[in-house]
Amino acid sequence: MEIKYLKHNQIDKQKWDSVIENSKNALVYALSWYLDIVSPNWGALVYGDYEMIMPLPVKKKYGLKYLTQPPFCQQLGVFYKEKNKAVSSTDFIKSIPSKYKLIHLNLNFDPELNCTERSNFELNLSTQYDEIKSNYSTNTKRNINKAKKQDLHIVENMSPLEVWRLKKNNPVNNLSAWHYKKLLSVLEIAEKTGIGKSYGVLNLKNELLSVVYLLNYKNRLTFLVSSSNEEGKEKSSMFLLIDWILQKNAGSKEIFDFEGGSINNMARFFSGFGSTPVKYYHYKQNRLIWPLNQ
C-alpha cells in the first residue's frame, strides 16, 4: 500500500472528517471546512483507505505552487484513527510531490528532516481551580488583582462580528484584508457548528475592552482569538478574562491550548497561567533554482 497524493477535488471529505473526528491526535484546524476557508485549494496525502492522512495547504504566487502554513492554523501534520506501523510520519514528508519546490509547514510530529522546534503552551484543566491558580506567576496574580479593582464585568456569547471588530481595530501584527476576511469566516462557521465560544470584558459604560474566542473541539479549548484595546491593556482585563475562563472550566477533562509561545513575550504571558510548553515542528524545504531560491 502506498501514500497517494490527492488534488482538492479528489478528496472524500466525509471520510476525511471521519478520520479527524475519531483521531487520537485531532486538531480542529484539520477539519475539511476549516481547511476550505484558510487554504481553499488544499490537497492531501492519504495512506490506504484514509487510514492515515496529511493535509497539504497549497498556495500559488507568480504561477508557482508551494506549500505554506495557512493563517489561523498553528499546526497540521499526520492524523489517524490508529497508527499503522507499516508507514511512518516521515514517509509522508518524503511523499510530497516534487512539484512543490518550496515548503514551509508546522507539523504535529518531528519529520527528522530540515526542521526547527517550536513551542505551543497547554494547560490541563482536570484539577480544581485552586490548584490551577496556585501555579500562576506572581506577575499574573498581580495583574488579576489589579483588574478586579477596575469595575469590570465579563460577558459571554458575543457575536463573531463583535469579536472580529475588536481584533481588527486593535491590530498587533500585520494582517491583510484577506486575513481578516478568512478570520471572520472561521468565526461564523465555528459559531454555526457550535464549537465556538466567545467571552468579553466590559467597563462601566458597557464598552468592550477585551475579547477571547475559543474553539471547543475534542476536549481541547483552542485560544483562537484574543484582543484588547488600550483601556483593556491598561486595566489588565485580559488577565481577568483568562482567569475567569480557567475557573469556569476547572475540573473538566479539557486541555486549554494557548495556541502560541514561540514569541518570548507571549511565552511569558501564557506560562504565567501555569501552562507548559509542548513541542511542534517547523519543516522547510527550498528546492527552487536561483534566483527564486533567494
N, C-alpha and C positions, 0 to 999 in steps of 0.2 A: 504494500500500500504506500502511496506517495502523498506528499503535500502538494495540493493543487492550488494554482493561482486563479482567482475568480475576479472578473470585472464586476462593477457595481450591479449591472443588470442581470448578472448570473447568480447573485446571492439569494438564497432562500431565507428571507428574513424571519419567517416563522420558526424554522429550525435554528437559525442564529440566536434569536431571543430565548428560545427554549434552553440552549446551552448556558447563556448568561444567567437566566433565572435559576438554574439548577447548579451553577458553578460554585465550587468551594472558594474561588478567588474572585468572585464577581465584583465588578465596579460599574456604577451607573453610567459612566462615560461610554461603555462598550455596548449599550443597548442600541438597536438599529435606529430608533427615532432620534436619539441624541447625536449619533454619528451623521445622520442625514442632515442635521442642522449645521454642525460645526465643520463637517467635511463632506459636502454634498456628493462628491464623486468617489467616495472611499471604495477601495477594493478589499480583497481578503485572501488569506492563505487558509486552506481547510484541509485537515487530515481525516481521511476516511469519510464516513457519513456524518460530518460535523462532530466528530469525536473531540477534536481539538481545533481551535480557531484563533486567528490573529487578524485584527483589522489593519488595513494599510491606508492611512489618511493621505490621499493624493491631492496634490496641488499643481497648478500649471502656471508658468510665467515665461514669457518670451518664447513660447512654443515648447518649452521644456517641462516635462512632467517629473515631479520629485515627491518625496515623502517627508512630511514635516508635522510636528506635533500641533494639533488643532487648538484653537483658543478654548478656554474654559474646560480643559480636558487635561488634568495633570499628568496622567499616565495611562497607557494601554498595555498591550503585550499579548500573551497567550492565555486563553481561557479554556476550561474543560470541565465536564461533569466528573470524570475520573481520568487521571493522568495515565496515558499509555506509555509504558516503559520502552516501547519499541522506537519512540521518537522523542527527541529532546527539544527543549525550547530553543536552543541554539540552532537546531536543524531548521527551524522556521526562519531565522535570520538568513541562513545560507540559501533559503528557497525564495528570497525576494528576487523578483525578475531583474535581470541585468539592465533592463531599460531605465531603471531608476538609478541614475548615476549619483544623485545627491540624497542623502538620508539623514534626518535628524529626528530621533524618536525617543520618548521617555517610556521605559519598559518596566513591567512588574516582575522582571527576572533579570539575572545577570547573564548577558549574552556571551561573556568571556571573550569579547572582541571589542576593540575601539570604543570603550565606554568609560564614563566617569560616574562616580556615586553621587547621588543627591539625597536629601532628607525630607521626608514628609513627617509631620508631627501628629501623633494619635494619642487619645486618652480613653482608657477603658472605663466605662461608666457603670460597671457591675457592682461597685461598692457604694456605700451610703455617702450622702453629701458631706458630712462632717469629715470623713476620711479623705474625700477628694479635695476639700478646701484646705486640709492640713498640709497638702503638698503645694499650695500656691506659694509663689515667691513673696518676699517682703514688699517688693515694689507693687506687685499685683494687688495684694491686700490693701496697701496704702491707697491705691487708685480707686478701688472699690469703695472704701470708706469715704473717700473724697466725693465720689459720685452720689453716695447715699445722702449727702448733706445738701444736694443741689435741687431738691423738689422736682425730681424726675419721676416719670412713671412709664411702665412698659405696656405695650400693646401687641396683640397677635393678629394674624390673618389679614395683613395688609395686601393690597393688590400688587401683582407683579409690576404694574406700571409705577406705583409709588416707590417700590424698591429700586427700580431701574432709574427713575428720575434722580433720586438722591445720589446714586452711583455715578450717573452721567454728569451731574452738576458739581461733583467733588472728585475729579479725577486724580489718581495718584500715579498713573502710568499713561503712556501714550497709546490709548486705544482709538482706533479709527471709527468712522461712522458704520463701516461694515461690521466691526466687532460688536458695537452696541446693538446693531440690528440682530445679530446672532444671539446675543445675550438675552434680549427681550423674548425671542422665540423660545429659547430654552426655558425661561421662567414661565412663560404662558403654557407650554405643554406640560411642564412639571406640575403646574397648578391643576391642569385638567386631568392628569393621570393620578393625582392625589399623593404624589411623593414630595411635593414642595411644601415648605413651611416657612412663613415669614414672621419676623419679630422686629419691633422698633422701640425707640426711646423718644418720649415727648417731653417738652418742657411745660411750664405752667400755662403758656399761651397755646398749647397743643401743636407746637411746631416740631416737626420731625428732626431729630438730631443725629440719630444713628439707626442703621438697619443691618439685619443679618438675614440671609436666605439660605435655608438648609435643604438638602436633598436627603430624604429618608428612604434608603434602599438597602435591603438585605442586611438589616441590623447595623447599618453604617449611616451616621449623620455626617454628610459632607458639607463643609463650610464653603459653599459655592460663592456667595457674595457677601461682602461686608463693606460698609462705608459710613463715614461720619463727616458732618460739616464742621466748620471752625468752632462753633459753640460746643458741639459734641466732643471735639478733641479737647477743648479747654476744660470741660466738665467731666472728662474721663468716662463718658457714657457707654463706650464700647466695653470697658471693663465690667461695668454694672450689667450690661446686657448678656455678655457671655457667661458671667457668674450665674445669672438668673436661669439661663438655658441649661447649664450644667446641673443646677439644683433641681430643675424640673424633670430632668432625665436621669438623675442619680438612682442607682439601684436597678437600672434596666440592663438588658444584655447588649446595649448599643456600644459601638465604637465611635467616639467623636473624632472625625477626620478633619484636622485643621487645614488640610489641602495646601500645604506650603511649608517653607522653612529653609529654603536654600539661600535666602537673603538674610543677613545677620540680624538686622533689627526685628524682622518678622520671627525669626527663630527665637529670639529672646522673649518676644511677646507671647508666642504660643507656649514655650516651655514654662513661662511664668504661671500657667494654669496647671502645671504638673504633668503636661504631656511629654512624651518621649519620642525621639527620632526613630523613624522606620525607613530603611533604605529603599530607594528605587534607582533605576539606572538610565543614564542618557547615552544612547548609542548614536554614533555619527559615522558616516562614510561619504567620502567625496571622491568620486571616480570621474569627475569631469576633466576634460582636456584643458590645457592652458589656452586662453587666459580665463576661461569660465571658472576654473577651479579656484581663482583668486577672489 
